[in-house]
């Protein structure tokens, strides 16, 4: 059995789908007893994770596992698990944003390396799905207000991360490897908005706003301090120096990483009034 933490997140959910499609037995950790997953997926409440036997591998999402990561991996090893795959961040190697966030990822990497399990680390660039946060503005006005329009990143499609995670969870040749997962094209925020406009057959624009204005708006929307701190800190640094670009997805999957333009085409409905998110 493969245990997926953060199973309702964009990477976790797709990883579950790929594993089940490939014939694996999968346990998805979720607080929602009605969460929709492929037939045969076992739903496990986080409180019940310590009681599960038969886990062979774990996908560890640091944000989902939180302070339970050490105990979770210790229990998994005691009951026969062989490997752990960690979702981490490119900022561990290429610092950007507030140090405390990359330190959190680094700490979980260290936990995995010290767990006694075979480990694989996936250091990911910003997810394409993060731009779903623009959907309301795109639907309402066709204008995205944000800070640091020239911040450059090689955004990675979360489906590519999931595909690599599924490989690492099921194939031993990935043990002891640290992979830097990015897209293959570095784009500014303005360029991403333009690509989204092409997908929607609309003229969209990115309008620069002061970071403090964006922060206030995010907090007013009910988001915790961590969200604007994480976002704005990283964007400020990527406006000074572009984030890394790699061909790791191509090397591991035997095909190019999906482009942001492809992601935008595949998610058009999310940016259309009344469309699903």
C-alpha positions in Angstrom: 0.0 0.0 0.0 1.2 3.5 -0.8 0.2 6.3 1.7 -0.4 9.7 0.2 -0.4 12.7 2.6 -1.9 15.9 1.3 -4.1 13.7 -0.9 -6.6 16.4 -1.7 -4.0 18.9 -2.9 -3.2 19.3 -6.5 -0.2 17.1 -6.5 -1.5 14.5 -4.1 -4.8 14.0 -5.9 -3.1 13.5 -9.2 -0.6 11.1 -7.7 -3.4 9.0 -6.3 -5.0 8.9 -9.7 -1.8 7.8 -11.4 -1.0 5.1 -8.9 -4.5 3.6 -8.9 -4.5 3.7 -12.7 -1.2 1.8 -12.5 -2.7 -0.9 -10.3 -1.3 0.2 -6.9 -3.2 0.0 -3.6 -3.5 3.5 -2.3 -4.5 5.1 1.0 -5.3 8.8 0.7 -5.0 10.8 3.9 -7.9 13.3 4.2 -10.2 14.8 6.7 -13.1 14.7 4.3 -14.9 11.4 4.4 -16.7 12.3 1.1 -13.5 13.3 -0.9 -13.7 11.9 -4.4 -10.9 9.6 -5.5 -10.7 6.7 -8.0 -12.6 3.6 -7.1 -10.6 1.4 -4.7 -8.8 4.3 -2.9 -8.8 3.9 0.8 -9.7 7.1 2.7 -7.8 7.6 6.0 -8.4 10.3 8.5 -5.1 11.9 9.7 -5.8 10.7 13.3 -6.0 7.1 12.0 -2.7 7.1 10.1 -0.7 5.6 13.1 -3.1 2.6 13.0 -2.5 1.6 9.4 -0.4 -1.5 8.6 1.0 -2.6 5.3 2.3 0.7 4.1 5.1 0.2 1.7 5.8 3.8 0.6 4.8 7.3 1.7 4.4 10.5 -0.2 5.2 13.1 2.4 3.7 16.6 2.0 5.4 18.8 4.6 2.4 21.2 4.9 -0.1 18.3 5.3 2.1 16.2 7.7 3.2 19.1 9.8 4.7 18.2 13.1 3.7 14.5 12.7 6.3 13.8 10.0 8.8 12.2 12.4 6.2 9.9 14.0 4.6 9.1 10.7 7.8 7.9 9.1 8.9 6.0 12.2 5.6 4.2 12.3 5.8 3.5 8.6 9.2 2.0 9.0 8.1 -0.1 12.0 5.3 -1.6 9.9 7.5 -2.5 6.9 7.6 0.6 4.7 10.6 0.8 2.4 10.6 4.3 1.0 9.4 7.9 1.4 9.1 10.6 -1.3 9.2 14.2 0.0 7.5 17.2 -1.7 10.0 20.0 -1.1 10.9 23.4 -2.7 13.6 24.7 -5.1 14.2 27.4 -2.5 16.2 24.9 -0.4 18.9 25.0 -3.1 18.1 28.4 -4.6 17.1 30.6 -1.8 14.2 33.0 -2.4 11.8 34.6 0.0 11.8 34.4 3.8 14.3 32.0 5.2 11.9 30.4 7.6 9.9 28.8 4.8 12.9 27.1 3.1 14.1 26.0 6.5 10.9 24.2 7.1 11.3 22.3 3.9 14.9 21.6 4.7 13.9 20.2 8.1 11.5 17.8 6.5 14.1 16.7 4.0 16.4 15.9 7.0 13.7 14.0 8.7 13.3 11.8 5.6 17.0 11.2 5.2 17.2 10.2 8.9 14.2 8.0 8.9 15.9 4.8 7.9 13.7 4.6 4.8 14.9 4.9 1.2 14.2 8.5 0.3 13.7 10.7 -2.8 13.4 14.5 -2.5 11.3 16.4 -5.1 12.3 20.1 -4.9 9.6 21.8 -6.8 9.2 25.3 -8.4 6.0 27.2 -8.1 3.0 25.3 -9.2 1.0 26.3 -12.3 -2.1 25.8 -10.2 -1.1 28.8 -8.0 -2.3 31.0 -10.7 -5.9 29.8 -10.1 -5.8 32.6 -7.5 -6.2 35.0 -10.5 -9.5 33.4 -11.6 -11.8 35.9 -9.8 -10.0 38.9 -11.3 -9.9 37.4 -14.7 -13.6 36.6 -14.7 -14.6 40.0 -13.3 -12.3 42.5 -15.1 -9.8 40.8 -17.3 -7.1 42.5 -15.3 -4.8 40.8 -12.7 -3.5 43.2 -10.0 -0.3 42.0 -8.4 3.1 42.9 -7.2 6.4 42.3 -9.0 5.2 41.8 -12.6 8.7 41.0 -13.8 9.3 38.2 -11.3 10.6 35.2 -13.5 10.0 31.6 -12.6 9.9 28.3 -14.5 6.5 27.3 -13.2 5.9 23.5 -13.0 2.7 21.8 -13.9 1.5 19.9 -10.8 0.7 16.9 -13.1 4.4 16.6 -13.9 5.3 16.6 -10.2 2.7 13.9 -9.6 4.1 11.8 -12.5 7.6 11.9 -11.1 6.3 11.2 -7.6 4.5 8.1 -8.8 7.7 6.8 -10.4 9.7 7.5 -7.2 7.1 5.8 -5.1 7.2 2.6 -7.1 10.6 2.2 -8.7 13.8 1.7 -6.6 16.2 3.4 -9.0 15.1 6.8 -7.6 16.2 6.1 -4.0 18.7 8.5 -2.6 18.0 11.1 -5.4 17.2 14.8 -5.0 15.3 16.1 -8.1 14.8 19.7 -9.0 11.5 19.9 -10.8 10.7 23.0 -12.9 9.1 23.8 -16.2 11.5 24.4 -19.1 10.4 28.0 -19.8 11.0 31.0 -17.5 8.1 33.4 -17.6 7.3 36.6 -15.8 3.9 37.1 -14.2 2.9 39.4 -17.0 3.8 36.7 -19.6 1.8 34.1 -17.7 -1.3 36.4 -17.8 -0.7 36.9 -21.5 -0.5 33.1 -22.1 -3.7 32.7 -20.1 -5.4 35.3 -22.3 -4.4 33.3 -25.4 -6.0 30.2 -23.9 -9.2 32.1 -23.1 -9.1 34.0 -26.4 -9.3 37.3 -24.4 -7.0 40.2 -23.9 -5.9 40.1 -20.3 -3.5 42.5 -18.6 -1.3 42.5 -15.5 -1.4 45.7 -13.5 1.4 46.3 -11.0 0.3 47.1 -7.4 2.4 47.8 -4.3 3.3 44.7 -2.3 1.6 46.2 0.8 -1.6 46.6 -1.2 -1.6 43.0 -2.3 -0.8 41.9 1.2 -3.7 43.8 2.7 -6.0 42.4 0.1 -5.0 38.8 0.9 -5.4 39.3 4.6 -8.8 41.0 4.1 -9.8 37.9 2.1 -9.2 35.8 5.2 -5.8 34.3 4.3 -3.3 33.8 7.1 -0.1 35.9 7.2 1.9 33.0 5.9 0.4 33.1 2.5 1.3 36.7 1.5 4.6 36.4 3.3 5.5 33.3 1.3 4.2 34.7 -2.0 5.5 38.3 -1.9 8.9 37.3 -0.4 9.6 34.9 -3.2 8.3 37.2 -5.9 10.6 40.0 -4.7 13.6 37.8 -5.1 12.5 36.4 -8.4 12.1 40.0 -9.7 15.8 40.5 -9.0 17.0 37.1 -10.3 15.0 34.5 -12.2 14.3 31.1 -10.5 16.0 28.0 -11.7 15.1 26.2 -15.0 15.9 22.5 -15.4 15.2 19.6 -17.8 14.6 17.1 -15.0 11.0 16.4 -15.9 12.1 15.6 -19.5 14.9 13.3 -18.3 12.7 11.4 -15.9 9.5 11.1 -17.9 11.0 10.9 -21.4 9.0 13.9 -22.6 9.2 17.7 -22.2 7.7 19.3 -19.1 4.2 20.7 -19.8 4.3 24.4 -20.6 2.3 27.0 -18.8 0.4 27.6 -22.0 -0.6 24.0 -22.1 -1.7 24.2 -18.4 -3.8 27.3 -19.2 -5.5 25.6 -22.1 -6.3 22.6 -19.9 -7.8 24.8 -17.2 -9.8 27.3 -19.2 -13.0 26.5 -17.4 -11.6 27.6 -14.1 -11.1 31.2 -15.4 -14.6 31.4 -17.0 -17.5 32.8 -15.1 -19.2 29.9 -13.3 -16.5 27.5 -14.2 -15.1 24.9 -11.8 -12.1 25.7 -9.7 
